[in-house]
Structures are given as structure tokens and as C-alpha cells.
Amino acid sequence: MASSSPTRVGYFERLRLLAMLGVILIHGSALYLEELAAGGQALGAAWHLVNLLDSFSRFSVPVFLMITGALLLPREDSLSLSVIGRRRIPRVAVPLLFWSAVYILLQTAMVKDYRPLEAVKNLLSTPAEDHLWYLYALIAVYLLLPLLRLLVKHAPRRIILYTLLLWAVFSSLWRAAAGLLPALRLPSYANLDILGGYAGYVLLGHVLHTAKKTPSAAVSGGVFAVCGLFTAAATWGMTLRAGELNGVFYQYFMPNVAVMSAAVFLLLRRLGEKRQEAGPAVTALSSLSFGVYLIHEAFIRLFHLAFSSLPPLAALPLTILTTAAASLLCALVLIRLPVVRFLAMGESARQK
């Protein structure tokens, strides 16, 4: 998501746009899901609708990582330590520092008893705002790029698939099972979890993008629908049991989310075969996805407060729409400002 590669693949642009909107929907929904399930209150129609919307948006961050893998793993410069150290990591690390400072200042002004110095001290382990965790994961993924590039360049397809199988078993299936049943937790010396599951999505994106055969759009769409419904139903059950929101099945390493993410990736790949290039509007909007990701959380909090007096079924769509519009506008302004475009969005300092 932080890369402005000259390579333009139509279905990547559409996936970025969908994932960008999905991230806004996830974070906007989270506030209402917690409020409507607090204190063991009955889960009404509003909660179930918001749960469905959130469940069907869970592909968003995995898809961003899968696009990264599909774009960067075939490239020879992914082997270059110089490119990674001087170009790729700064384009994530600099915006991370910039937006960490922004969110620390915002919370200092808005949150009672907030401790900014403690937040600064803990930045290496704790993001200044929750959604910035993705940039930490992206830096780690970039550090692994040379190894993953060597794998896809020299290893037979069966070895790549074997690596992906290890990721699926230890970073998704076993990790999910151990989360639900602590007795299944592996000791540290036997744990093959790979970067919390995120590096596996990078490899998965490459594998799905280069696959010679793909399922039909109907099959991929059906799998996506089943996974979304399963996520919603499982979250409902876990929330009923806990008496408050329990989003364990929302987590990105869960098998239902991994399969959903693969399904939507394959669905748009198949649909993109009929129209290879994305339209100019889709391309323009998707190019702002990184900036929108970084700024949207501030607008969600602002508009959630502004619409707090409205019923949730009215407040949520208004929050999502206004957040999307304001974030896109803000990203569009930032990307046009020399130097600021690099500090805030990781783009080259001068506008092309």
C-alpha cells in the first residue's frame, strides 16, 4: 500500500479501493459494535447489521499485504538491501513517525489524563493510534523481502506452496485453535508462527497472482459470502457468551479471514480478465489509499462524536461517508504539497 510502483494492474487498483473503503468501515463499525454490546445488553437489529458490515470488510488489510507481495516479489530490486534501506523502509518509517506525532498531539488535546510522554516512550512496542500497527508490520515485511524474493525466484512451485502451507498451519490454523483452546498453545521452541501471519499474506498474494488456474467468479464470490457469514455468526456467538463484544473471529490471522481474503483477491482477478485496466477515477482514488489509511481514524472519531445523537443505523453510514470524503480530500491536499507529501504519505518529496 505504501509503494507507488509504476506497474499498474487493473484489479490491483480495484482491490486497493475496496480495501481502503473496507478499512474505514471496520474502524467506523468498531465504535458502534462496542457501544451496542456493552454491559450485556440485548443485541438488536442495529448490532447485527453493523456486525455483518464489519465481518464482510475483514479482507481489507490482508488484501493490502497481498497486493504488496504480488507487486514486489517478482521485482529484482526486492533483493537490493540498498533499495530496501534507503527507499522502501523510509517511505513507511517517516509517515509512521509523522502520524504518531499527529495522533499523540490530538489525544493530548482531546483525551483526559492522556500521557503523551509515556506514549512516546512506548512507540517501539505500542502504536500511538491502534491502526498504525500496520506500518510496523509493513516495515517487518520489507525487511523480509530479499528472503521472500529468493524463494519465489529460485524455489520450485511446490516449495513455495509448502512454505505457504507452513504459514497456514502455524500462523493461522494452529494459532487460531490455541487462541480458542489455550491447551493447544505450542512452546516457544516449537512455534513456527511467521511474523504474526502477515508475511504469509505477502507470499499468498504472489502465489494467487501467478496461479495459472483460478476458480470461477461464482465460486470465489460464494466462498467470500460463506466466510463473511461465518465471521458474523461466530462473532455473535462469542459476544453473547462474553456479554460484551468479542471480536476474536475478526482477527486477521483467523482462517475465516485468510480464506475470505484469498477469495476476494481471486474474485477481482477473475472479474478483471474482462477489463484489464482500471478507469482513471478508480486509479486516482486507489493511489490515495495509503494517505486515507493514515488519516481516517482522526475523522472517524470526529464524525462519530458529531453524529452521536443519531440512532446507530443513521449515524454509522453518515460517519463512514463523511470520513471517506474528508480523508480522500485531506490525502489529495497532502500529496500535492512538496516535502509534506513525503513526511505524511511516503511519496517522493517533489510532486511529479
Sequence and secondary structure as in RCSB ss.txt:
>XXXX:A:sequence
MASSSPTRVGYFERLRLLAMLGVILIHGSALYLEELAAGGQALGAAWHLVNLLDSFSRFSVPVFLMITGALLLPR
EDSLSLSVIGRRRIPRVAVPLLFWSAVYILLQTAMVKDYRPLEAVKNLLSTPAEDHLWYLYALIAVYLLLPLLRL
LVKHAPRRIILYTLLLWAVFSSLWRAAAGLLPALRLPSYANLDILGGYAGYVLLGHVLHTAKKTPSAAVSGGVFA
VCGLFTAAATWGMTLRAGELNGVFYQYFMPNVAVMSAAVFLLLRRLGEKRQEAGPAVTALSSLSFGVYLIHEAFI
RLFHLAFSSLPPLAALPLTILTTAAASLLCALVLIRLPVVRFLAMGESARQK
>XXXX:A:secstr
     S   HHHHHHHHHHHHHHHHHHHHHHHHHHHHGGG    HHHHHHHHHHHTTTTHHHHHHHHHHHHHTT 
GGGG HHHIIIIITHHHHHHHHHHHHHHHHHHHHHSTT  HHHHHHTTTTS SSGGGHHHHHHHHHHHHHHHHHH
HHHHS HHHHHHHHHHIIIIIIIHHHHHHH GGG   GGG    GGGHHHHHHHHHHHHH S    HHHHHHHHH
HHHHHHHHHHHHHHHHHTS   GGGSTTSHHHHHHHHHHHHHHHHHHTT  S  HHHHHHHTTHHHHHHHHHHHH
HHHHHHTTTS HHHHHHHHHHHHHHHHHHHHHHHHTSTTHHHHHH   SS  
